[in-house]
Amino acid sequence: MMNRDYWTQRWTTGETRWDIGRISTPLKNYFDTLENKDQHILIPGCGNSYEGEYLWNKGFKNLVLLDISEQPLLNFHERVPEFPQKQLWSKDFFEIKTSFDLVVEQTFFCAINPSLRSKYVQHMSSILNPGGKIAGLLFDFPLTETGPPFGGSKEEYTSLFDSLFSILRMDKATDSIEPRAGNELFIELQKT
């Protein structure tokens, strides 16, 4: 059900409650600690990608924005016309083969069907370079049958990731935006 047509329809009709219109505070604060501007970064399910815009403006040029729907990529390119179109990918995350040093997680994991979570973990491990990381936010509320977004818990996430990743950080985000306060975990996971 949640295929290209589904997401394009959500963008076309403006059903984008997840879009806060700016970079989220926890990701901005994390990005401000990054020093290696040469690392290869992926933002899957990027949407309008205020995160991508922030990184680009800070000098991170080895950046790929990925969304299954082309519409948010068009929105992004209109906002940031100097961003190379060859780094805007309208593809299914599970079909990409390129390797990355960092994958930014911002609502993507909790937007896919929960039945795909193990596949997500496996695929993340396959596309990350040795020592590569996933960093960002996961929702921390009970797993629902309807969504997106779909929730989950620290315990569930730990059991999913700990066979292929070292959990460097998985804590309640203390700097979430007000509507998400208390409902986000900040993660930093390193491929083992």
C-alpha positions as CSV (number, residue, x, y, z in Angstrom):
1,M,0.0,0.0,0.0
2,M,2.7,2.5,0.9
3,N,4.3,2.6,-2.6
4,R,5.3,5.5,-4.9
5,D,1.7,6.3,-5.7
6,Y,0.7,6.4,-2.1
7,W,3.4,8.9,-1.1
8,T,3.0,11.0,-4.2
9,Q,-0.7,11.3,-3.4
10,R,0.1,12.4,0.1
11,W,2.5,15.1,-1.2
12,T,0.0,16.2,-3.9
13,T,-2.9,16.6,-1.4
14,G,-0.8,18.1,1.3
15,E,-1.2,15.3,3.8
16,T,2.3,15.9,5.2
17,R,1.9,16.3,8.9
18,W,5.5,15.1,9.4
19,D,6.8,18.1,7.5
20,I,7.7,20.7,10.2
21,G,9.0,23.3,7.7
22,R,12.5,23.4,9.1
23,I,15.3,21.2,10.3
24,S,14.4,19.4,13.6
25,T,16.5,20.6,16.6
26,P,18.0,17.3,17.5
27,L,19.4,16.8,14.0
28,K,20.7,20.3,13.7
29,N,22.5,19.9,17.0
30,Y,24.0,16.6,15.9
31,F,25.0,18.0,12.5
32,D,26.8,20.8,14.3
33,T,29.1,18.2,15.8
34,L,30.2,16.6,12.5
35,E,33.6,17.6,11.3
36,N,34.3,15.4,8.3
37,K,32.7,17.2,5.4
38,D,33.9,14.6,2.9
39,Q,31.8,11.7,4.3
40,H,29.2,10.2,1.9
41,I,25.8,10.9,3.5
42,L,22.3,9.5,2.6
43,I,19.0,10.9,3.8
44,P,16.4,8.3,2.9
45,G,12.7,9.2,2.8
46,C,14.1,12.8,2.7
47,G,10.8,14.6,2.0
48,N,11.4,18.4,1.7
49,S,14.8,17.7,3.4
50,Y,15.5,20.8,5.5
51,E,18.2,18.5,6.9
52,G,19.7,18.2,3.5
53,E,19.6,21.9,2.9
54,Y,21.3,22.5,6.3
55,L,24.1,20.1,5.6
56,W,24.6,21.4,2.1
57,N,24.9,25.0,3.4
58,K,27.4,23.8,6.0
59,G,29.6,22.4,3.2
60,F,28.6,18.7,3.1
61,K,28.6,18.3,-0.7
62,N,28.8,14.4,-0.8
63,L,25.2,14.1,0.0
64,V,22.4,12.1,-1.6
65,L,18.7,12.8,-0.9
66,L,16.4,9.9,-1.6
67,D,12.6,9.7,-1.7
68,I,10.3,7.2,-3.4
69,S,8.2,10.1,-4.6
70,E,9.6,12.7,-6.9
71,Q,7.4,15.6,-5.6
72,P,9.5,16.4,-2.5
73,L,12.7,16.3,-4.5
74,L,11.2,18.8,-6.9
75,N,10.2,21.0,-3.9
76,F,13.8,20.7,-2.6
77,H,15.4,21.6,-5.9
78,E,13.1,24.6,-6.3
79,R,14.3,25.8,-2.8
80,V,18.0,24.8,-3.3
81,P,18.6,25.1,-7.1
82,E,22.4,24.8,-6.7
83,F,22.1,21.3,-5.3
84,P,23.1,18.8,-8.1
85,Q,20.2,17.0,-9.6
86,K,22.3,13.8,-9.9
87,Q,22.3,13.7,-6.1
88,L,18.4,13.7,-5.9
89,W,17.3,10.1,-6.2
90,S,13.6,9.1,-6.7
91,K,14.1,5.4,-5.9
92,D,13.0,2.7,-3.5
93,F,15.4,2.6,-0.6
94,F,15.6,-1.2,-0.7
95,E,16.9,-1.1,-4.3
96,I,19.9,1.2,-3.8
97,K,23.4,-0.4,-3.8
98,T,25.7,2.6,-3.2
99,S,27.8,2.7,0.0
100,F,27.6,5.5,2.5
101,D,29.4,6.6,5.7
102,L,26.4,8.1,7.4
103,V,22.7,7.6,7.0
104,V,20.4,10.2,8.5
105,E,17.2,8.8,10.0
106,Q,14.4,11.3,10.2
107,T,10.9,9.7,10.2
108,F,11.8,7.2,7.4
109,F,12.0,4.1,9.6
110,C,8.7,4.8,11.3
111,A,7.0,5.5,7.9
112,I,7.7,2.1,6.4
113,N,5.5,-0.9,7.2
114,P,6.7,-2.5,10.5
115,S,6.9,-5.8,8.7
116,L,9.9,-4.3,6.8
117,R,11.9,-3.4,9.8
118,S,14.3,-6.4,9.8
119,K,14.8,-5.9,6.1
120,Y,15.6,-2.2,6.8
121,V,18.3,-3.2,9.3
122,Q,19.8,-5.7,6.9
123,H,19.8,-3.2,4.1
124,M,21.3,-0.5,6.2
125,S,24.1,-2.8,7.1
126,S,24.7,-3.6,3.5
127,I,24.9,0.0,2.3
128,L,27.1,1.4,5.1
129,N,30.8,1.3,4.8
130,P,32.8,-0.4,7.6
131,G,32.3,1.8,10.7
132,G,29.5,3.7,9.1
133,K,26.7,5.1,11.1
134,I,22.9,5.6,11.3
135,A,22.1,8.7,13.2
136,G,18.8,10.5,13.9
137,L,15.4,10.1,15.4
138,L,13.0,7.2,15.9
139,F,9.5,7.6,17.4
140,D,9.1,6.3,21.0
141,F,5.4,5.5,21.4
142,P,3.6,2.2,21.4
143,L,3.6,0.4,18.0
144,T,0.3,1.0,16.3
145,E,-1.5,-1.1,13.7
146,T,-2.4,2.0,11.7
147,G,0.1,4.5,10.4
148,P,2.3,6.0,9.2
149,P,3.9,6.9,11.5
150,F,4.3,3.6,13.3
151,G,5.7,3.7,16.8
152,G,8.0,1.4,18.6
153,S,10.1,1.2,21.8
154,K,13.7,1.3,22.8
155,E,13.6,-2.4,23.6
156,E,12.2,-3.3,20.2
157,Y,14.8,-1.1,18.4
158,T,17.6,-2.5,20.5
159,S,16.6,-6.1,19.6
160,L,16.4,-5.2,15.9
161,F,19.7,-3.4,15.6
162,D,22.1,-5.0,18.1
163,S,23.1,-8.0,15.9
164,L,24.6,-5.7,13.2
165,F,25.2,-2.4,14.9
166,S,26.9,-1.1,18.1
167,I,24.4,1.1,19.8
168,L,26.5,4.2,20.6
169,R,23.4,6.2,21.7
170,M,19.7,5.5,22.0
171,D,18.2,8.0,24.4
172,K,15.2,10.1,24.8
173,A,15.7,13.2,22.8
174,T,15.8,16.2,25.2
175,D,15.6,18.8,22.4
176,S,12.7,17.6,20.4
177,I,10.3,20.1,18.9
178,E,7.2,20.7,21.1
179,P,4.7,18.5,19.3
180,R,7.2,15.5,19.5
181,A,8.5,16.2,23.0
182,G,8.9,12.9,25.0
183,N,8.1,10.8,21.9
184,E,11.5,10.6,20.2
185,L,14.7,8.7,20.7
186,F,18.0,10.0,19.3
187,I,20.0,7.2,17.9
188,E,23.6,6.8,16.8
189,L,24.3,3.3,15.6
190,Q,27.6,2.1,14.2
191,K,27.9,-0.8,11.8
192,T,29.9,-3.7,13.4
